[in-house]
Amino acid sequence: MLGALRRLAIAGSVLAQCRLADRLLSSSRPGAVRAAIPWLRLAAEQGDLWAQYQLGLSYDEGQGVRRNYVEAARWYAASAAQGFDSAQLNLGILYANGLGVSKNLQKAIQLYRLAARQKNRNAAYNLASYYEIGRGMPRDQRLAARWYRKAALWGQIEAQRILGYHCFEGIGVRKNAQEAVKWYRRAAKRGDDIAQFNLGLCYKYGDGVNQNKRRAAFWFRKSAAQGYWKAKRQLQRIASESRGQVLQSHRLRAPEIQNLGEIRGNPYRVPKGHVG
């Protein structure tokens, strides 16, 4: 079957070139990613937006080719012009950081908006973080919370945790501990260590949920297992309290927030229906 696909790709079929590249990109065989590049290039040069994005990503990350931000920007731009949302997102990040193109925050924001209109969760997250810190636009916590909510609803795990923090502290939204718990829980169940820690705090102190120290310990253990030091500290406190001891240390009640900066798009498999 692979031989037939290769023959079609050699004959010039864009669909076969994309499918063959996709299989090579997904392979763990040594040299497979490098072998995918010629097929991506053939399809990209014929205007396939998926191949253009993947070729840009390869140059961006230095996978299968030498890292080259100028080439990454060129291929992202070709795909973005055809409306591919992750190409718009990643091109925006190149503009935001002056990689392969002249630094231009307004262009970056414009590209994030284009991607976010297609419900690209990472683009929505990036817009939220820009509003939160006032990067390239006036600082606006209300709009930051709005975009974090969009990203969270679309499944962006960091946005879920940060939206929980905003709800807990009343930043850009009405203070609501129960709403905070809802978003912490969503991120915590997906393995976010800081959300797990924050959810543990909510259970420990009864913020937005009934106080339950066993559940608090459960979430602290989850977070600590991933190496988060504040969760480890809370488990020490719980152990000491059970022995009637008091740790002489600052109180660790405040929930945590961690903004990761811009988040990029990920590799995509060939979309369903893309190849017949």
N, C-alpha and C positions, 0 to 999 in steps of 0.2 A: 504493500500500500504506500509506503514511504517512497519507493522507487517511482511509482506512478505520479505521486505528488511532485517529486523532483523533476520529472520529465515535463509536467505541466508548467512548473516554475521556470525551467530553462526555455520553454517555448514562449514565455512572456506573460503568463497568466498572473496578474496582480494578486488575485485571490489565493492562488497556490503559493506564491512567494510569501504572502503574509502567514498562511497556515504553516508553511515549512519553518519560517523564522520563529513563529510562536512555539513550535515544538522544540526547536533548538534552545530557545530562551528558557524553556521549562525543564530542560534536561540537566542532570547533574554530571553528565559526562564531561571530562576535561576538554576544554577547547570548544565546547558546544556554543557558548555565548559568542565567541569570536567568529565561529562559522555562521552564526545568524546574521552578522552585519552585512555581508554582500547581498543577501536576500532582502533585508530591510531597506538597503540603499536602492535596489532596483525598484521596489514597490514605492518607496518614498519619492523617487524621481519621476514616477508616473502619477504622483499626486495623491497617493493613499494617505489619509490623515492619521490613521493608526500607526502606520510604518514611520511616518514623519515624526510623530511623538516618541515612539520607541527609539528611533535613531538619535533624536535629541537627548533623550534620557541616557542613552549609552555614552554619548559624549560628555554629558553633565556629570555622570558618575564614574567615567573611565572604565566602563564594563565592555570588554571586547575590543576596545579602541583606546588610544591615549586620550586622557581627559583634555577637552578643548571647549572652553565656554563659548567661543565665537561660533563654532559649528553647532553647539547645543542651542544657542539662541537662534541661529538660522533655521534649524529644523523645527524647533518649537514654534517659531513665528509662522512657518508655512502651515503647520497643523492648526495653530490658534486662529489663523485667518479663515480656516474652514469650520471654526466653531468647536474644536475639541477642548473641552473644559480643563482637563489636566495640563494640556499644553499652555493654555492661557494662564493657569496658576503658576506653573514652573517658570514660564517666561517672565511673569510678574516678579518672581523672586530674584531672577537674574537682574532685572531692572532695579529692584530695591537695593541690591548689593553691588551694583556696578560690575557684574561678572559677564564678560563677553560683549557688553553693551555699556554705553554711558549711563551712569547712575541717574535714575529718574523716578522719584517716588510717586509722582502723579500718574505716570504711565503704569507703574506697578499697581496702584490702586484701581485704575481703570480696568486692568486685566483681571484683578481679583473680582471686581464687580461682575464682569462678563461671565466668569466661571461660576460665581455664586448664584447668578440668575438661573443657572442650570442645576442648582442644588448641589454644587460641589462643596462638601462640608469643610474641607481644609481651606478653601478660599474664604468661606464665611468666617472661619476661625481667625484667619489672618486679618480680615477686615476688623473683626472685633478687637483684636489685640492692638491694631493701629489706633482705633478710637480710644481704647483704654489708656494708652500712653501718649496719645497725641502725635503720632508719627505721620507726617505728611498731610495732616488734617487737624482741625481743632480738637482738643480732648473733649470727649463726650461720653460719660459713663452710661447714660441712658441708651445711646445707640450701640455702645459696646455690649451692653446686656442684651439688646435686641438681636445682635448678630451672633452672640454666644448661644442664645436660645435657638436660633435657626440651625446653627452648626450642631448643637446638642440633639435637636430633634432629628437631624439627618444622620446621627450616630457618631459624631466626633467625640471621642472619649475625653480628651483634655477639656473640650468645651463643656461637657457635662459636669466635670468636676469644678471648673471655674464658675459656671453658672450657679452651682450649688453654693459656692463661697459667696458670690454676689447676693444670692437670696438670703444667706445667713446673716451677712453684714449689712444688708440693705443698700448695696452699691448699684445705683442705676435702676433699681427696682424696689418695690415695697419689701421691707424686712419680713421674712417668712421662713421660720425654722423648719416647718413641715415640708415646704417646697424644697428647701435645701437638702433635707434628708432624701427626698425622692431622687434628686439628681446625683447626690453622693452615692446612693445605692446603685443606680444604673452604672456609674463608672466603676464602683467597687466590685460589682459582680463581673465586670469585664477585666478585672485585674489591676486597676489603677491603684498604686500603693498609697498615694496621698489621699485619694478618696476613701480608701479603706480606713486610714488613720482618722480622717475627719468624721466618718460614720461611727467609728469607735468612740470618739469624743461625744458625739450626740447621744449615744446610748449611755455613756458613763454619767453624763450630767443631766440626762432627760430633756435634751433640746430637740423639740419636734417629734419626739417619740417617748414612750414610757421608759423611765430609767430602768436599765437592765445591764448590770455589770458583767453578766456572763456573755451577753451578746457583744458588749464592748470589748471584752477580752478576746472573743472570737475574731473580731475585725482587726484588733491590734496585732494578733498573731499572724493573720493574713498579711498585713502590711510589713511586719517585722521579718517575715520569711523572705521578703524581697529586699531586705537590707535597710529599710527605712528606720533611721536611728531614733526618731521621736516615738515611734511605735514601740521600739525596744525599751525606751525609757518608761513609757506608760506601763508596760508589762512588769518592769521592775517595781514601779510604784504599787501596782496591784498586789504583787507578791509581798512587798514590805508591809502594806496595809493589812494583809491577811495575818501577818505575824505581829501586828500591833506596833510596827515601826513607822517612823516618819522620815522620808528623805529630805535632807536639807538642800533644796534646789528650787529654781524658779518654777512657777506653776505652768504647766503645759496645756492650757485649756484652749487657747486661740486656734481656730482651724487654720489649715495651711492652704496656700495657693502657690502654684508654680506655673509661670507662663513660659512656654518653650520657645518663643519666637516664631518665625515663619515655619509653617509645615508644608512640605512639598507634596506633589502628587506621586503616586506609586506606579510601578509597572502594571500594565493592563494586559490581560489575555485578549486574544482576538474576540471582539464582541460576538455574541450569538447572532447568527444571521449574516455576519459579515462575509463569511466564506460559504459558498454553496457546496 
